[in-house]
Amino acid sequence: MPKSPATPDSAQPTAVPFTPPGLNSQAWNRAAGRLLAKTLGEFSYEEIIEPVPGEDGRYSLALDDAGTLSFRARRGAYGSWRVDPDSIEYEGRRFSDPLAFLARARRLLALDGATLGHLLRELTTTLASDTRLDHTALTAAELAELGYAELEGHQTGHPWIVLNKGRIGFSATDTALWAPEARRPARLPWIAVSSTLAAYRGVPALAAPEDLYARELDAPVRESFTAALCARGLDPATYLFLPVHPWQWDEVLLPLFAPAIAQGNIVLLPTDGDRRLPQQSIRTFANLDRTDRHTVKLPLSILNTLVWRGLPTERTLAAPAVTSWVHGLCDADPFLRDECGVILLGEVASVTVEHPLYDHLPEVPYQYKELLGAIWREPLHARLAPGERARTLASLLHTDPRGRSFTAELVERSGLAPTVWLQRLFSALLPPLLRFLYRYGTVFSPHGENAIVVYDEQDVPVRLAIKDFVDDVNVSARPLPEHDSMPEDVRRTLLTEEPAFLTQFIHSGLFVGVFRFLAPLCEEQLGVSEVRFYSLVRAEILRHQARFPELKERYEMFDLLTPRIERLCLNRNRLHLDGYRDRPHRPHAAVHGTVPNPLSAS
């Protein structure tokens, strides 16, 4: 009998209650103060609250009980706020409790009771994870020695979204087993699914399922899978294999696919033996034992940040076709291919499993249409040149327990002046993104986890790797000649935006979502002012435009240098738009007003 996958082989679940390590009052208060400062800063940025300026650089906010909360904050580019945690006071006394703030400001924040209750839960679980991260935190110097996959487990989560580790659906034990900060490798079980429910798609090099399995599974493992099906009188030629997240199997698949399991249309198989490590996206696993094997992305029916973390059926089916199209653009463009050396980590194969009922009911919540499947993504390690190493862009925002930023550590190791190092960073990141935007009317979402910086042996940024195509690639709604080669299934799948809004994916994903936080760090720790920081970004954009003057009309169509941009809001969605309501379609970020663009000359 195959082993139950409720936990991986190395895990021994316990029925005995436990207290997570590091969960004590000192650690809690320290993490709480940071999170309250983040809450005040990001809610102010999105104009959920509007603090009133006062004397000595302090701002004040009247809460529901007529008490006054005050703090010091530094205002920055894009209308941002950087709140000093040690300066926060309530009625003249030190205050560091974000949970109490929500309770005392619920009318100010215009929260209904249901939303408030769920917010408090998400905020509490986020704080608990933050204390665990603090308990096991490494210095910036130690982090600089880690590999790409291992570094992911030390990151602190989305810098913009306050409730970035809410993970509704996970218990404390689940978090200890499966959260990225647990840094716990797992051996994933596999399942066989009848082709009456499952469909396979692959890029030309992996056109047939056997092509993928020959690369991903050792021969004895494939033989054991086949034998398990034959032992039940089933024909292996009519089944597809895919890994499954143990939590998803136990919590979602056993209850909701019970008829298919009972009929033998879904069969549990053993693990393939490879150790895999969950990455920051929590549903994506990197292979530790065989770095030449693909990264695998699996559905996980938990609510985290803005959405349920499943795999939408249509997008999973289309992922390899999207990859082939994007790769085709790059391979035919000498600038992208040869000069930028951009690494496009394509989603090269997928298995989609249809639920016999939910997938045919358009009105049911979208979480029930994203339950089972897998996407295989090209591994990063195999694409790096000798001496190169890679880290997500998000890691540059990390600050260690001693207050030293990871960016400052890398700059010192490089031996370059800070402005020169930043120029190298921007010249690695921006040209490929700008080329795709201007030449092909196509944007990625280059946020901190999707954008990966590749460094040389001296920790100098040299090029960009990028991932997550099918979920985060958008194209211009205005027809362009470069889209004529787009296959129809790709055209149906990719989201489209008008040119004026298409630029928002670079603004919100990179400039607001990463640089808005990186620039103050560089001012504090590298002595590079925010004004100088953004002047370097603008200079890189202008340099690229000067390189390709024939695209002048596109620079005006996709204007990154406009005086103001729309303010995208990631926290407003949870507080005021979708909240915790089920809906048939995935929610999107809110738009609220505009903010000044520091890249504009006006």
Number of C-alpha atoms within 10 A of each C-alpha: 7 11 13 16 22 16 21 21 15 11 13 8 12 8 7 5 8 9 9 15 12 18 17 13 10 11 17 19 16 18 23 25 21 19 23 24 25 22 21 26 24 25 23 18 21 24 15 19 17 16 19 11 15 12 8 7 10 17 18 19 20 18 19 15 9 11 13 14 20 24 24 23 21 13 14 16 21 19 17 19 23 20 24 18 23 15 17 25 17 18 11 11 11 16 22 24 19 22 18 13 18 21 16 17 19 17 13 15 18 13 18 13 10 11 19 18 13 16 21 18 17 22 20 18 22 22 27 22 26 25 25 20 20 19 15 13 17 16 16 21 16 13 19 19 10 15 13 18 23 21 22 25 21 24 22 22 26 18 18 21 20 23 26 20 24 24 23 16 16 19 11 16 16 14 18 18 21 23 24 27 27 18 19 18 21 25 23 23 26 20 19 24 26 21 17 12 16 21 19 20 21 25 19 13 10 17 15 14 18 14 14 19 17 12 13 18 16 12 12 10 16 17 11 14 22 19 15 20 19 12 9 10 10 17 13 17 10 13 23 22 25 24 23 26 27 22 20 20 22 14 15 17 19 14 11 16 17 14 13 18 16 11 9 17 20 24 22 24 24 20 23 19 15 17 19 22 25 27 26 23 16 20 21 22 26 24 21 17 11 13 14 16 22 25 23 24 26 23 23 27 25 18 19 19 22 20 16 21 21 23 26 20 19 15 22 26 26 23 29 29 27 26 24 19 17 20 17 13 18 20 13 10 14 12 15 19 16 11 12 19 17 22 21 19 21 24 29 24 31 27 24 28 28 20 19 13 10 18 17 11 13 11 11 15 16 22 24 20 24 26 28 28 26 24 26 25 26 19 20 24 17 11 14 16 10 8 10 18 20 23 22 23 23 24 23 22 20 22 21 17 14 9 11 16 24 21 24 20 20 22 21 15 15 18 13 16 12 20 18 14 20 21 18 17 21 21 23 24 27 20 23 24 20 23 21 18 23 22 17 18 27 24 23 24 24 28 25 22 22 21 22 24 24 25 22 17 12 16 22 23 26 19 26 27 25 24 24 20 24 24 17 16 20 21 23 23 14 12 11 12 9 12 16 10 11 17 13 10 15 20 16 13 20 21 15 18 17 14 20 15 17 24 25 23 21 22 23 21 21 20 24 23 22 22 24 23 20 20 22 21 24 22 15 13 15 18 13 17 16 21 14 14 20 20 16 19 21 19 15 21 20 13 13 17 19 12 10 12 11 10 14 12 11 17 18 14 17 21 18 22 19 16 15 17 21 16 23 23 23 20 23 21 18 23 18 16 14 17 20 17 10 13 13 14 13 14 17 14 15 17 14 14 12 15 18 16 22 24 22 15 10 10
